[in-house]
Amino acid sequence: MVTNKSLINEAEEKMRSLLEFRDLLKRIYSQYEFVILPVLKFMLAFLTLSVVSGKMGYMYQVDNLGLILIASLLCSFLPNGFMVFFAVVFSLAHMYALSLEVAIVGLAIYLILFLLFFRFGSRDALVVLFTAIFSAMGVPYVIPIAVGLLAGPVSIFAVACGLIGYHMLNHVVTNAQAINAMGTEEAFAKVRLMIDGVLTNKELIVMIAAFAVTIIIVHVVRRLSID
């Protein structure tokens, strides 16, 4: 029969192995950071731009593997904020190919997010990207847990930016046929459709509020003193 003491010893041994593995990873990363970091940034940039072009794909000049590879390569040597910048540029190009009015509204929303919430900081840029990517993959609920553990309440605004950006792009994709069916004389209707898709999106508002509360709760629990 297994005693409590043996279970505790087994748990301590597993924890010790995990800590040793963590220290090994840290040593490897510190030794080869100059290679590992650009490769990881390239992979993240390539994934981000591929998701944007894969979901939209309205401008064939931008939906090009060679262009995505070049932009990803540039992102691997530039600050993290440029990954967000290229994602914004790619999405605006696809919006423009779909409709000029859609692109104008998209640009206005991006500018408002940047001016009100978003700073092109290293951690904030990654939070925005991962929020949008995990939302596109259908598992956005990983984000508030991860942000609460690794960052904190200060990154709530970055998560909100990622959610708003993703839902705006998803709204464009969902309503692409309706937008195409509208003529040039219905420019106001296109603008109204885009604005309503963001401002009156109850699901988006609930998600932002729920994510913010979850991040705060996880952050508070993480900071508690536990033996």
N, C-alpha and C positions, 0 to 999 in steps of 0.2 A: 504494500500500500504506500502510495506516495505521500510523504509528509509535507506540511507547509514549508518547513525549512528547506527541503530539497527543491520545491517549486521556486522559492525565493532565490536560492543559489543559481538555479537554471536561468531565471529572469535576469539576475545580475550578470551572468556569463554572456547572455545574448546582448545585453546593453553594452557590456565592455567590448564585445566584438563590433557592434555598430559604431561605437566611439572610435575604435581603432581604424575602422574602414573610413569614417569621416575624416580622420586625421591624414590618412593615406591620400584621399582625394584632394585635400587641401594642399598637401605637399606637391602632388603632381601638378595641380593647377598653378601654384605659385612658381613652379619650375618652368612650366611650358605655357604660361599665360599669354605670351606674345604670339603664340600660334593658336591656342584654344579659343581665346576671346574673339578674334576676327572670324574664325570658322563658325562659332555659335551665332555671331551677329549676321553673318552671311545667310545661314540657314533660316534664322528668324525672319530676315528681310525677304528672302525668297518665298517663304511660306506665306507671309503677309500679302505680298504683291500677287502671288498666285491665287490666294483666296479672293482678293478684290477682283482680279480679272476673270476668275472662274465664275464668280457669282454674277458679274455684270457682262463684260465682253461686248459692249456696244460699239467701241472704237477698235477696229481691227489693227490699226497701227500701234496701239498700246498693248493689245492682247497678243503680245509677241514674246516668245521664250527668250530670244536674244536680248531684247530690251529689258526684260525682267532680270536676266542674269547680270547685265551691266549695272543696273540700278542696285541690285543686291550686293554686287562687288564693291560699289562705291560706299554703300552703307556699312560694309564690314570695316572700313577704315575711318569713317566719319562718326561723330557723336550719335548717341542713340536717338536723339530727336529727329534726325534726318530720316529714320525709318518711318516715323509718323508723317513727315513732310512728303516723302515719296508716295506713301499710301494715299494721302489727301490728293496729291496731284493726279495719280492714276485714276482715283474715283471720280474726280472732277472732269477728267478727260472723257470717261465713259458717260457721265451725265450730260456733257456737252454734245456728244454724238447722239444721245437720245433726244435731248431738248435743251435749247439755250436757257429757257426759263428755269428748268430743273437745275442746271448748273449754277445759275445765279443764286437761287435759293440755297443750294448746297454750299456755295462759297460763303454766303452770309452766315449760315449756321456754323460753319467751321471757324469763321472769324470771331463770332460771338463766344464760342467755346474757348478759343485761345485767349481772348481778351478778359473773359470773366473768370475762367477756371484754370486753364492749362498753362503750365510752364514747361519749356522744353528741357526739363531736368532729366537726368539719366534714369532715375527710378520711375518718375512719373510717365515717361515715354514708354517704358516697358510695361507698366500697368495698363496704359491705354491699349497697347497692341495686344497683350494677352487677353484683356477683357473682350475685345472685338473678335479675336481668333477663337477663343473658347465659346463665345456666343454663336459664332458661325458653325462650330462643331457640335452644337446642341448641348454643351455642358457648361453653361455660364456660372452655375452655382459653386464651382470650384473656386472661383475668383474671390468672393468675400472671405472664405476660410483662409486662403493663401495670403491675401492682403492683410487680414487681421493678425496672422502669425508672423509675417515677414516685414510688414511695413507699419501700418497703423491708421488712425482716423484721418491723418493728413492726406492720405491717398484716396479718400472717398471721392474727391472731385475728379481725380484721374479716372476712377472706375465709372463715374457718371458720364464723363466724356466718351469713354469707350462704348458704353451702352447706347448713348445717343447717336454716336457715329454709326454703330452697327445697325440700329433700328432704322436710321434714315436710309442707309443703303438697302436694307431689306425692304423698306417701303417702296423705294424706287423700283427694285426688281419685281415686287409683287404687282405694282401698278403700271409696269412698262407698256403693256398692250393698250391700256386705257389712255396713257399719255400719247402713245403713237397715233391713236385714233383721233385725238384732238387736233384741230387745225390751228393755223397760225393766229386766227382771230380769237382763239380761246386761250390766249396766254395767261390771262388772269385766273382762269380755271385751273391751269397747271400749277401756278404759284400757290393758289389756295389749297390744292390737293397736297402739295409738298408740306406746306406749313401745318395743315391740319394733321398730317401724318406724324408730326413730331410733337406739336403742342397739345393735341387732344388724345394722344396715345396713352390710355389709362394703364395698359400693361407696362409700358415703359416707366411711367411715374411710380407704379407700385414696386417694380423691380429696383429702381434707384433707391427708394425708401427702405425696402427690405434689405438690400445689400449694405446700405449705410448702417442700419441697426445691427446687422450680423457682424460687420467689421468691428464696430465698437465693442460688442459683447465678446467676441473672440479676443480682441486686443486686451480688454480688461481681465479676462480669465487668464490669458498668457502672462500677465504681469503679477498675478497673485503669487504669494509665497507658498510653495508646495514642497513638501519633503519628498 
